[in-house]
Amino acid sequence: MNEETKKQLDQIGDIVDAKIEKAFNSAQDNAKGEVETSLKSEISNLTNEYNEKFEAANKRMDAIEIESQKTLSGVTPKSFHSSVEEALKSGSLDAMLKGNSNAAKIELKAVADMSMAANFTGVIAGETIVPDFKFDPSRSTHIRTMIPNGSTDAQTIRFVKETGSEGAAAATAQGSAVGQLDFDLAATSVNVEKIGTFLRVTEEMLADTPQMTSYLSARVPSKVLDVEDTEIISGDGSSPNLDGLLTDGLAFTTSSGGLFYQSVESANEFDVIVVALNQLALNNYQADTILMNPTDFHKIVLLKSTANEYLRNQIIQGIQPAINGVPIKLNTAMPNGKFLVGNLQVATQLWVRDGLALEFSREDSTNFRDGFVTVRAQERVALTNYQPNAIIQGTFSTAKTALETA
């Protein structure tokens, strides 16, 4: 039975107890010898009345439940328990319980279908949280891995470079003076430059987010290395930029003095690389690297002969693609449409003054007061291009135009 109904019946019981007490006192005052007999009779009558009402209330409740089930068959109702509880709170059963009515009416409100969007508040359905962070990868290979590296404890890197020569050696007859020769040498220097970045995160973000520290340790340094790649390839040499390989390297010959000028029918990217290898070889350098953007490489892979046959067999030799035996290196730091052919092991060198480091510190501005941590990644490096003639660089479109037959 509902607790509220029990409460109301208890109230009836209290009334019965009060009447018993009153009857008892009245009997005691008026007829002491009849007290026990009158009391027994009164108690018996009132108890029977209480039991009859209690049983009647139970029967009415059962009848209401049966009628509600019949009425709401085929409908999705709220529970009977909650409906009766609501009716009791509103006083719908008071008249019936007091014996003033033979029935009680309970109205049940129509309900709607349940859905997660309409009926859920907060995170109720189960969730599976994948433990690590997902992100697009950084470059798999950085330009620094393609060239020699060195370390320094200085601010400036200085080296001596030959800038020219006069005279020549020559075959000489007996008794004649040999030819005279001299060289011009110049001291060349480059400064160490700084590349870096920073970000600020709250202490709570670092402490409460799993793997946040390891995520930052992987992502932030990669952004610095991406900039380093761009500087090594395309830096204009104006501080704080490095002297890039494309800036210092020897330009592909597009003038009429070129040996292959307007001599290649239907010139394409593959032809350009072959001619660049030749130009490098004429400078007495043995190429060890062909560097280009992935898009330009795949254009070459798609090249076909006049018989509509792919020329890729001239390029792909095993896992490492190569042209004339020279490895092709692909890197997105290389601008699309540009190419570089060189003997990089002798042409250039990267110097590291301070290696790439990731630091976490509260000693920045108002970090300590505001609860922030500054994350900084930086390095100090220099690039020395010893032999610019060991690099041939250019633009595919310009080079093809120079090679194409008139």
Backbone hydrogen bonds in HBPLUS format (Angstrom, degrees):
<---DONOR---> <-ACCEPTOR-->    atom                        ^
c    i                          cat <-CA-CA->   ^        H-A-AA   ^      H-
h    n   atom  resd res      DA  || num        DHA   H-A  angle D-A-AA Bond
n    s   type  num  typ     dist DA aas  dist angle  dist       angle   num
A0005-THR N   A0002-ASN O   3.07 MM   3  5.27 119.5  2.45  99.9 114.3     1
A0006-LYS N   A0002-ASN O   3.03 MM   4  6.41 160.3  2.07 153.8 159.6     2
A0007-LYS N   A0003-GLU O   2.92 MM   4  6.16 148.9  2.02 142.8 151.7     3
A0008-GLN N   A0004-GLU O   3.03 MM   4  6.39 150.8  2.12 144.0 151.0     4
A0009-LEU N   A0005-THR O   2.92 MM   4  6.26 158.0  1.97 153.3 159.5     5
A0010-ASP N   A0006-LYS O   2.82 MM   4  6.05 146.8  1.93 144.7 154.5     6
A0011-GLN N   A0007-LYS O   3.04 MM   4  6.38 140.6  2.20 137.6 148.0     7
A0012-ILE N   A0008-GLN O   3.13 MM   4  6.58 146.3  2.25 140.5 149.0     8
A0013-GLY N   A0009-LEU O   2.89 MM   4  6.28 151.7  1.97 145.0 153.3     9
A0014-ASP N   A0010-ASP O   2.88 MM   4  6.23 146.2  2.00 145.1 153.9    10
A0015-ILE N   A0011-GLN O   3.08 MM   4  6.44 151.1  2.16 143.3 150.7    11
A0016-VAL N   A0012-ILE O   2.93 MM   4  6.31 156.0  1.99 149.9 156.7    12
A0017-ASP N   A0013-GLY O   2.88 MM   4  6.18 158.9  1.93 149.5 155.0    13
A0018-ALA N   A0014-ASP O   2.94 MM   4  6.20 152.8  2.01 145.3 152.7    14
A0019-LYS N   A0015-ILE O   2.92 MM   4  6.26 156.4  1.98 150.9 157.3    15
A0020-ILE N   A0016-VAL O   2.87 MM   4  6.15 156.9  1.92 152.4 159.3    16
A0021-GLU N   A0017-ASP O   2.95 MM   4  6.19 161.2  1.98 148.1 152.8    17
A0022-LYS N   A0018-ALA O   2.89 MM   4  6.12 159.5  1.93 147.4 153.4    18
A0023-ALA N   A0019-LYS O   2.78 MM   4  5.96 166.1  1.80 153.6 157.4    19
A0024-PHE N   A0020-ILE O   2.86 MM   4  5.99 153.4  1.93 145.6 153.6    20
A0025-ASN N   A0021-GLU O   2.97 MM   4  6.25 161.4  2.01 150.0 153.9    21
A0026-SER N   A0022-LYS O   2.96 MM   4  6.19 159.5  2.01 150.4 156.5    22
A0027-ALA N   A0023-ALA O   2.90 MM   4  6.06 160.7  1.94 147.7 153.1    23
A0028-GLN N   A0024-PHE O   2.94 MM   4  6.10 153.3  2.01 147.2 154.9    24
A0029-ASP N   A0025-ASN O   3.02 MM   4  6.22 147.6  2.13 143.3 150.8    25
A0030-ASN N   A0026-SER O   3.14 MM   4  6.31 153.3  2.22 148.4 154.9    26
A0031-ALA N   A0027-ALA O   2.97 MM   4  5.72 165.1  1.99 149.5 153.6    27
A0034-GLU N   A0031-ALA O   3.04 MM   3  5.38 145.7  2.16 106.9 116.9    28
A0038-SER N   A0034-GLU O   3.02 MM   4  6.03 170.6  2.03 156.4 159.4    29
A0039-LEU N   A0035-VAL O   2.89 MM   4  5.90 161.4  1.92 152.0 158.1    30
A0040-LYS N   A0036-GLU O   3.01 MM   4  6.09 163.0  2.04 146.0 150.3    31
A0041-SER N   A0037-THR O   3.12 MM   4  6.31 157.9  2.17 143.6 149.7    32
A0042-GLU N   A0038-SER O   2.90 MM   4  6.13 164.0  1.93 153.7 157.9    33
A0043-ILE N   A0039-LEU O   2.88 MM   4  6.01 168.1  1.90 155.7 159.3    34
A0044-SER N   A0040-LYS O   2.97 MM   4  6.01 158.5  2.02 144.3 150.5    35
A0045-ASN N   A0041-SER O   3.04 MM   4  6.28 159.2  2.08 147.2 152.3    36
A0046-LEU N   A0042-GLU O   2.98 MM   4  6.20 172.8  1.99 156.2 158.3    37
A0047-THR N   A0043-ILE O   2.87 MM   4  5.90 156.7  1.92 147.6 154.8    38
A0048-ASN N   A0044-SER O   3.03 MM   4  6.14 160.1  2.07 145.1 150.4    39
A0049-GLU N   A0045-ASN O   2.98 MM   4  6.28 155.0  2.04 146.2 153.4    40
A0050-TYR N   A0046-LEU O   2.90 MM   4  6.18 156.8  1.95 147.9 154.0    41
A0051-ASN N   A0047-THR O   2.96 MM   4  6.19 166.4  1.97 156.3 159.0    42
A0052-GLU N   A0048-ASN O   2.90 MM   4  6.07 157.2  1.95 148.1 154.7    43
A0053-LYS N   A0049-GLU O   3.03 MM   4  6.27 161.4  2.07 149.8 154.1    44
A0054-PHE N   A0050-TYR O   2.93 MM   4  6.14 156.2  1.99 148.8 156.2    45
A0055-GLU N   A0051-ASN O   2.90 MM   4  6.07 162.4  1.93 150.6 154.8    46
A0056-ALA N   A0052-GLU O   2.88 MM   4  6.05 153.8  1.95 144.4 152.5    47
A0057-ALA N   A0053-LYS O   2.84 MM   4  6.02 154.0  1.91 146.3 153.0    48
A0058-ASN N   A0054-PHE O   3.15 MM   4  6.44 155.2  2.21 144.2 150.0    49
A0059-LYS N   A0055-GLU O   3.04 MM   4  6.33 159.7  2.08 149.4 154.5    50
A0060-ARG N   A0056-ALA O   2.93 MM   4  6.16 159.3  1.97 150.7 156.3    51
A0061-MET N   A0057-ALA O   2.96 MM   4  6.16 156.0  2.01 146.4 153.2    52
A0062-ASP N   A0058-ASN O   2.97 MM   4  6.23 158.7  2.02 150.5 155.8    53
A0063-ALA N   A0059-LYS O   2.92 MM   4  6.15 158.3  1.97 148.0 154.2    54
A0064-ILE N   A0060-ARG O   2.91 MM   4  6.14 156.7  1.96 149.4 155.4    55
A0065-GLU N   A0061-MET O   3.05 MM   4  6.31 156.2  2.11 146.8 152.9    56
A0066-ILE N   A0062-ASP O   3.03 MM   4  6.31 162.1  2.06 152.9 157.0    57
A0067-GLU N   A0063-ALA O   2.98 MM   4  6.16 165.0  2.00 151.7 155.9    58
A0068-SER N   A0064-ILE O   2.95 MM   4  6.08 153.0  2.02 146.9 154.1    59
A0069-GLN N   A0065-GLU O   3.08 MM   4  6.31 155.4  2.14 147.3 153.3    60
A0070-LYS N   A0066-ILE O   3.15 MM   4  6.44 154.0  2.22 147.7 154.3    61
A0071-THR N   A0067-GLU O   2.97 MM   4  6.17 161.8  2.01 148.0 153.2    62
A0072-LEU N   A0068-SER O   2.99 MM   4  6.04 156.0  2.05 149.0 154.5    63
A0073-SER N   A0070-LYS O   3.49 MM   3  5.46 170.0  2.50 103.6 104.7    64
A0075-VAL N   A0072-LEU O   3.07 MM   3  5.38 156.4  2.13 132.4 132.0    65
A0083-SER N   A0079-SER O   3.12 MM   4  6.40 151.3  2.20 144.5 152.8    66
A0084-VAL N   A0080-PHE O   2.88 MM   4  6.11 168.0  1.90 160.8 162.1    67
A0085-GLU N   A0081-HIS O   2.96 MM   4  6.08 156.1  2.02 145.4 153.0    68
A0086-GLU N   A0082-SER O   2.98 MM   4  6.11 152.3  2.06 138.8 145.7    69
A0087-ALA N   A0083-SER O   2.95 MM   4  6.24 151.6  2.03 143.7 152.0    70
A0088-LEU N   A0084-VAL O   2.83 MM   4  6.10 156.6  1.88 153.3 158.7    71
A0089-LYS N   A0085-GLU O   3.09 MM   4  6.31 155.8  2.15 143.9 150.1    72
A0090-SER N   A0086-GLU O   3.14 MM   4  6.39 143.0  2.28 139.8 149.4    73
A0092-SER N   A0087-ALA O   2.99 MM   5  5.32 161.5  2.02 155.3 150.6    74
A0091-GLY N   A0088-LEU O   3.08 MM   3  5.08 154.3  2.15  99.6 107.7    75
A0094-ASP N   A0091-GLY O   3.36 MM   3  5.35 160.7  2.40 102.9 108.5    76
A0097-LEU N   A0093-LEU O   2.96 MM   4  6.12 168.5  1.98 162.9 165.8    77
A0098-LYS N   A0094-ASP O   3.06 MM   4  6.21 142.7  2.20 146.2 155.8    78
A0100-ASN N   A0095-ALA O   2.94 MM   5  5.17 136.4  2.14 166.7 163.5    79
A0099-GLY N   A0096-MET O   3.04 MM   3  5.18 156.1  2.10 103.9 111.2    80
A0119-ASN N   A0115-SER O   2.86 MM   4  5.74 159.8  1.90 154.4 159.5    81
A0120-PHE N   A0116-MET O   3.14 MM   4  5.04 147.0  2.26 123.9 128.5    82
A0145-THR N   A0142-HIS O   3.01 MM   3  5.85 156.0  2.07 121.8 128.0    83
A0146-MET N   A0143-ILE O   2.85 MM   3  5.35 161.3  1.88 119.1 125.5    84
A0350-LEU N   A0148-PRO O   2.92 MM 202  6.32 167.4  1.94 157.6 158.2    85
A0150-GLY N   A0350-LEU O   2.78 MM 200  6.15 145.0  1.90 159.9 163.6    86
A0352-VAL N   A0150-GLY O   2.82 MM 202  6.20 151.5  1.90 144.8 152.9    87
A0152-THR N   A0352-VAL O   3.16 MM 200  6.05 155.1  2.23 136.4 133.7    88
A0192-VAL N   A0155-GLN O   2.85 MM  37  5.38 156.2  1.91 165.9 160.4    89
A0157-ILE N   A0190-VAL O   2.87 MM  33  5.38 171.7  1.87 167.1 169.2    90
A0190-VAL N   A0157-ILE O   2.86 MM  33  5.38 151.6  1.94 149.5 158.8    91
A0159-PHE N   A0188-THR O   2.76 MM  29  5.38 164.2  1.79 163.5 169.1    92
A0188-THR N   A0159-PHE O   2.73 MM  29  5.38 173.7  1.74 166.5 168.6    93
A0161-LYS N   A0186-ALA O   2.83 MM  25  5.39 169.7  1.84 154.9 157.8    94
A0186-ALA N   A0161-LYS O   2.88 MM  25  5.39 156.5  1.94 146.6 154.4    95
A0163-THR N   A0184-ASP O   2.83 MM  21  5.47 160.9  1.86 141.7 148.2    96
A0184-ASP N   A0164-GLY O   2.75 MM  20  5.05 170.0  1.76 142.9 140.7    97
A0166-GLU N   A0182-ASP O   2.89 MM  16  5.34 153.3  1.97 141.8 149.4    98
A0182-ASP N   A0166-GLU O   2.95 MM  16  5.34 155.0  2.01 148.7 150.5    99
A0176-SER N   A0173-ALA O   3.03 MM   3  5.50 159.4  2.08 137.8 137.5   100
A0193-GLU N   A0381-VAL O   2.70 MM 188  5.43 170.4  1.71 156.4 153.0   101
A0381-VAL N   A0193-GLU O   2.82 MM 188  5.43 147.9  1.92 160.6 160.8   102
A0195-ILE N   A0379-GLU O   2.99 MM 184  5.51 161.4  2.02 151.0 156.2   103
A0379-GLU N   A0195-ILE O   2.91 MM 184  5.51 146.5  2.02 151.4 162.3   104
A0197-THR N   A0377-ALA O   2.85 MM 180  5.54 149.4  1.94 157.9 167.7   105
A0377-ALA N   A0197-THR O   2.95 MM 180  5.54 167.2  1.96 158.2 162.0   106
A0199-LEU N   A0375-VAL O   2.87 MM 176  5.29 142.6  2.01 143.4 155.1   107
A0375-VAL N   A0199-LEU O   2.73 MM 176  5.29 176.1  1.73 171.2 172.6   108
A0201-VAL N   A0373-VAL O   2.94 MM 172  5.40 165.6  1.96 153.1 156.2   109
A0373-VAL N   A0201-VAL O   2.68 MM 172  5.40 156.0  1.73 163.9 172.5   110
A0206-LEU N   A0202-THR O   3.24 MM   4  6.63 158.2  2.29 151.2 155.7   111
A0203-GLU N   A0371-GLY O   2.91 MM 168  5.69 157.7  1.96 153.9 150.3   112
A0207-ALA N   A0203-GLU O   2.91 MM   4  6.10 158.5  1.96 149.4 156.1   113
A0208-ASP N   A0204-GLU O   2.77 MM   4  5.60 162.8  1.80 151.6 155.6   114
A0209-THR N   A0205-MET O   3.26 MM   4  5.63 136.5  2.46 131.8 137.5   115
A0212-MET N   A0209-THR O   3.24 MM   3  5.62 158.7  2.29 135.4 132.5   116
A0215-TYR N   A0211-GLN O   2.91 MM   4  6.01 150.9  2.00 146.7 155.3   117
A0216-LEU N   A0212-MET O   2.97 MM   4  6.20 166.8  1.99 153.3 155.7   118
A0217-SER N   A0213-THR O   2.93 MM   4  6.09 151.0  2.02 143.8 152.8   119
A0218-ALA N   A0214-SER O   3.15 MM   4  6.32 130.4  2.41 135.7 146.2   120
A0218-ALA N   A0215-TYR O   3.14 MM   3  5.32 138.2  2.33  99.3 110.7   121
A0219-ARG N   A0215-TYR O   2.96 MM   4  6.17 163.4  1.98 155.8 160.6   122
A0220-VAL N   A0216-LEU O   3.05 MM   4  5.59 158.7  2.09 139.3 145.8   123
A0223-LYS N   A0219-ARG O   3.34 MM   4  6.69 141.2  2.50 146.8 156.1   124
A0223-LYS N   A0220-VAL O   3.08 MM   3  5.39 132.8  2.32 105.7 117.7   125
A0224-VAL N   A0221-PRO O   3.07 MM   3  5.16 122.7  2.41  97.6 111.9   126
A0225-LEU N   A0221-PRO O   3.03 MM   4  6.39 158.6  2.08 153.7 159.4   127
A0226-ASP N   A0222-SER O   2.98 MM   4  6.18 143.7  2.12 140.2 149.6   128
A0227-VAL N   A0223-LYS O   3.31 MM   4  6.58 152.5  2.39 138.7 144.2   129
A0228-GLU N   A0224-VAL O   2.96 MM   4  6.29 154.7  2.03 147.1 155.1   130
A0229-ASP N   A0225-LEU O   2.91 MM   4  6.17 153.6  1.98 146.2 152.1   131
A0230-THR N   A0226-ASP O   3.21 MM   4  6.55 158.2  2.26 143.8 148.4   132
A0231-GLU N   A0227-VAL O   2.93 MM   4  6.24 156.4  1.99 152.5 159.3   133
A0232-ILE N   A0228-GLU O   2.91 MM   4  6.16 160.6  1.95 155.8 160.4   134
A0233-ILE N   A0229-ASP O   3.01 MM   4  6.22 154.2  2.08 149.3 156.5   135
A0234-SER N   A0230-THR O   2.69 MM   4  5.63 165.4  1.71 153.6 158.1   136
A0235-GLY N   A0231-GLU O   2.93 MM   4  4.22 146.4  2.04 117.7 120.7   137
A0245-LEU N   A0232-ILE O   2.81 MM  13  6.23 152.5  1.88 149.3 153.1   138
A0246-LEU N   A0233-ILE O   2.97 MM  13  5.87 169.0  1.98 157.7 161.4   139
A0244-GLY N   A0235-GLY O   2.82 MM   9  4.24 159.2  1.87 123.9 123.5   140
A0237-GLY N   A0242-LEU O   2.83 MM   5  4.77 136.6  2.02 135.9 126.6   141
A0241-ASN N   A0238-SER O   2.84 MM   3  5.33 160.7  1.88 124.8 124.0   142
A0248-ASP N   A0244-GLY O   3.02 MM   4  6.28 160.3  2.06 153.0 156.7   143
A0249-GLY N   A0245-LEU O   2.83 MM   4  5.46 146.0  1.95 141.2 150.2   144
A0250-LEU N   A0388-PRO O   3.26 MM 138  5.91 137.7  2.45 147.3 136.0   145
A0250-LEU N   A0391-ILE O   2.86 MM 141  5.73 133.1  2.09 147.1 147.7   146
A0393-GLN N   A0250-LEU O   2.92 MM 143  6.21 157.4  1.97 157.3 163.1   147
A0252-PHE N   A0393-GLN O   2.85 MM 141  5.61 139.5  2.02 153.5 151.6   148
A0258-GLY N   A0255-SER O   3.04 MM   3  5.75 168.9  2.06 120.7 124.1   149
A0261-TYR N   A0258-GLY O   3.19 MM   3  5.07 166.2  2.21 109.7 110.0   150
A0263-SER N   A0260-PHE O   3.28 MM   3  5.29 139.0  2.46 134.1 122.6   151
A0262-GLN N   A0402-ALA O   2.75 MM 140  5.79 164.0  1.78 148.1 153.4   152
A0263-SER N   A0403-LEU O   2.95 MM 140  5.78 112.2  2.43 132.4 143.6   153
A0264-VAL N   A0403-LEU O   2.86 MM 139  5.39 165.1  1.88 161.2 156.3   154
A0405-THR N   A0264-VAL O   3.22 MM 141  5.52 132.7  2.46 126.3 125.9   155
A0272-VAL N   A0268-ASN O   3.15 MM   4  6.52 152.2  2.23 148.2 156.2   156
A0273-ILE N   A0269-GLU O   3.14 MM   4  6.48 160.2  2.18 153.2 156.4   157
A0274-VAL N   A0270-PHE O   3.14 MM   4  6.41 162.2  2.17 151.6 156.3   158
A0275-VAL N   A0271-ASP O   2.99 MM   4  6.24 161.7  2.03 154.0 158.5   159
A0276-ALA N   A0272-VAL O   2.92 MM   4  6.14 154.1  1.98 149.1 156.8   160
A0277-LEU N   A0273-ILE O   2.94 MM   4  6.20 154.0  2.00 149.7 156.3   161
A0278-ASN N   A0274-VAL O   3.08 MM   4  6.39 148.5  2.18 141.1 149.9   162
A0279-GLN N   A0275-VAL O   2.91 MM   4  6.24 154.9  1.97 148.9 155.6   163
A0280-LEU N   A0276-ALA O   2.97 MM   4  6.23 156.3  2.02 150.1 155.9   164
A0281-ALA N   A0277-LEU O   2.95 MM   4  6.14 156.0  2.01 143.5 150.5   165
A0282-LEU N   A0278-ASN O   2.94 MM   4  6.24 146.5  2.06 148.4 157.2   166
A0283-ASN N   A0280-LEU O   2.96 MM   3  5.16 142.6  2.11 101.3 112.9   167
A0285-TYR N   A0280-LEU O   3.30 MM   5  5.74 164.6  2.33 143.8 143.4   168
A0284-ASN N   A0281-ALA O   2.89 MM   3  4.99 153.6  1.96 109.5 113.2   169
A0288-ASP N   A0342-GLY O   3.00 MM  54  6.28 165.5  2.02 135.8 137.3   170
A0289-THR N   A0342-GLY O   3.15 MM  53  5.58 143.1  2.29 163.5 169.2   171
A0342-GLY N   A0289-THR O   3.04 MM  53  5.58 165.9  2.06 158.2 161.9   172
A0290-ILE N   A0327-PRO O   2.92 MM  37  6.12 138.7  2.10 160.8 166.7   173
A0329-LYS N   A0290-ILE O   2.64 MM  39  5.89 168.3  1.66 162.9 166.7   174
A0291-LEU N   A0340-LEU O   2.77 MM  49  5.09 167.9  1.79 158.8 161.9   175
A0340-LEU N   A0291-LEU O   3.02 MM  49  5.09 137.8  2.20 151.9 157.0   176
A0292-MET N   A0329-LYS O   3.13 MM  37  6.57 157.8  2.18 166.3 172.0   177
A0331-ASN N   A0292-MET O   3.22 MM  39  6.47 153.0  2.30 147.7 154.6   178
A0296-ASP N   A0293-ASN O   3.08 MM   3  5.50 120.2  2.45 110.1 123.5   179
A0297-PHE N   A0293-ASN O   3.18 MM   4  6.52 158.0  2.23 155.9 162.6   180
A0298-HIS N   A0294-PRO O   3.04 MM   4  6.27 161.6  2.08 152.5 156.4   181
A0299-LYS N   A0295-THR O   3.07 MM   4  6.33 134.5  2.29 139.4 151.5   182
A0300-ILE N   A0296-ASP O   3.26 MM   4  6.58 150.5  2.36 142.1 148.4   183
A0300-ILE N   A0297-PHE O   3.02 MM   3  5.22 119.7  2.39  98.4 112.8   184
A0301-VAL N   A0297-PHE O   3.05 MM   4  6.45 150.8  2.13 144.6 153.4   185
A0302-LEU N   A0298-HIS O   3.16 MM   4  6.25 139.2  2.34 132.8 141.7   186
A0302-LEU N   A0299-LYS O   3.21 MM   3  5.20 128.5  2.49  93.1 106.1   187
A0303-LEU N   A0300-ILE O   3.08 MM   3  5.22 160.4  2.12 106.5 112.7   188
A0311-LEU N   A0303-LEU O   3.02 MM   8  5.88 151.9  2.10 149.6 147.4   189
A0305-SER N   A0309-GLU O   2.66 MM   4  5.16 151.9  1.74 140.2 148.3   190
A0308-ASN N   A0305-SER O   2.87 MM   3  5.07 151.2  1.95 114.4 116.3   191
A0314-GLN N   A0311-LEU O   2.96 MM   3  5.86 163.1  1.99 127.2 132.1   192
A0315-ILE N   A0312-ARG O   2.77 MM   3  5.09 155.7  1.83 112.4 121.0   193
A0316-ILE N   A0312-ARG O   2.87 MM   4  6.02 164.0  1.90 172.5 178.0   194
A0322-ALA N   A0315-ILE O   2.80 MM   7  5.28 168.3  1.81 159.4 157.3   195
A0328-ILE N   A0321-PRO O   2.90 MM   7  5.65 159.6  1.95 152.3 146.7   196
A0323-ILE N   A0326-VAL O   3.11 MM   3  5.33 151.4  2.19 141.7 142.7   197
A0326-VAL N   A0323-ILE O   2.99 MM   3  5.33 168.0  2.01 117.3 119.5   198
A0334-MET N   A0331-ASN O   3.12 MM   3  5.74 156.7  2.18 112.6 119.2   199
A0338-LYS N   A0335-PRO O   3.07 MM   3  5.59 159.5  2.11 138.2 138.5   200
A0396-PHE N   A0337-GLY O   2.89 MM  59  5.62 161.8  1.92 158.8 164.7   201
A0339-PHE N   A0394-GLY O   3.08 MM  55  5.70 150.0  2.17 152.5 153.3   202
A0394-GLY N   A0339-PHE O   3.23 MM  55  5.70 154.4  2.30 146.5 148.6   203
A0341-VAL N   A0392-ILE O   2.81 MM  51  5.18 165.0  1.83 155.7 160.9   204
A0392-ILE N   A0341-VAL O   2.75 MM  51  5.18 169.0  1.76 162.6 166.5   205
A0343-ASN N   A0390-ALA O   2.88 MM  47  5.44 154.8  1.94 154.6 163.1   206
A0346-VAL N   A0343-ASN O   3.24 MM   3  6.06 161.4  2.27 120.3 125.0   207
A0347-ALA N   A0343-ASN O   3.08 MM   4  6.05 140.7  2.24 142.8 153.6   208
A0386-TYR N   A0347-ALA O   2.78 MM  39  5.39 110.8  2.27 133.1 150.7   209
A0387-GLN N   A0347-ALA O   3.13 MM  40  4.50 163.7  2.16 122.1 127.2   210
A0349-GLN N   A0384-THR O   2.99 MM  35  5.40 127.2  2.28 136.1 150.8   211
A0384-THR N   A0349-GLN O   2.98 MM  35  5.40 166.0  2.00 160.1 162.5   212
A0351-TRP N   A0382-ALA O   2.72 MM  31  4.99 175.8  1.72 156.9 158.5   213
A0382-ALA N   A0351-TRP O   2.87 MM  31  4.99 147.9  1.97 138.8 145.0   214
A0353-ARG N   A0380-ARG O   2.78 MM  27  5.27 153.1  1.85 149.1 156.3   215
A0354-ASP N   A0380-ARG O   3.23 MM  26  4.91 159.4  2.28 126.3 131.7   216
A0380-ARG N   A0354-ASP O   3.01 MM  26  4.91 160.2  2.05 136.0 138.9   217
A0357-ALA N   A0378-GLN O   3.17 MM  21  5.86 156.9  2.23 147.9 152.0   218
A0378-GLN N   A0357-ALA O   3.23 MM  21  5.86 148.0  2.34 149.8 157.4   219
A0359-GLU N   A0376-ARG O   2.77 MM  17  5.21 162.0  1.80 153.6 160.0   220
A0376-ARG N   A0359-GLU O   2.86 MM  17  5.21 161.2  1.89 149.9 156.2   221
A0361-SER N   A0374-THR O   2.95 MM  13  5.31 154.3  2.02 145.9 154.3   222
A0374-THR N   A0361-SER O   2.79 MM  13  5.31 164.8  1.81 163.2 158.3   223
A0364-ASP N   A0362-ARG O   2.94 MM   2  5.70 133.5  2.16 106.1  92.1   224
A0367-ASN N   A0364-ASP O   2.91 MM   3  5.59 159.0  1.95 142.5 149.5   225
A0370-ASP N   A0366-THR O   2.86 MM   4  5.95 163.5  1.89 161.7 167.0   226
A0371-GLY N   A0367-ASN O   2.73 MM   4  5.53 123.7  2.04 148.9 159.6   227
A0372-PHE N   A0367-ASN O   2.95 MM   5  4.50 158.9  2.00 126.5 131.8   228
A0390-ALA N   A0387-GLN O   2.95 MM   3  5.49 163.0  1.98 118.8 124.0   229
A0391-ILE N   A0388-PRO O   3.14 MM   3  5.63 151.9  2.22 117.0 119.0   230
A0399-ALA N   A0395-THR O   2.93 MM   4  6.09 166.0  1.95 161.3 166.0   231
A0400-LYS N   A0396-PHE O   2.86 MM   4  6.00 161.2  1.89 157.6 161.9   232
A0401-THR N   A0397-SER O   3.19 MM   4  6.33 155.5  2.25 140.1 146.4   233
A0402-ALA N   A0398-THR O   3.10 MM   4  6.41 151.3  2.19 145.5 152.9   234
A0403-LEU N   A0399-ALA O   3.07 MM   4  6.33 143.4  2.20 144.7 154.5   235
A0404-GLU N   A0400-LYS O   2.94 MM   4  5.98 148.4  2.05 151.0 158.4   236
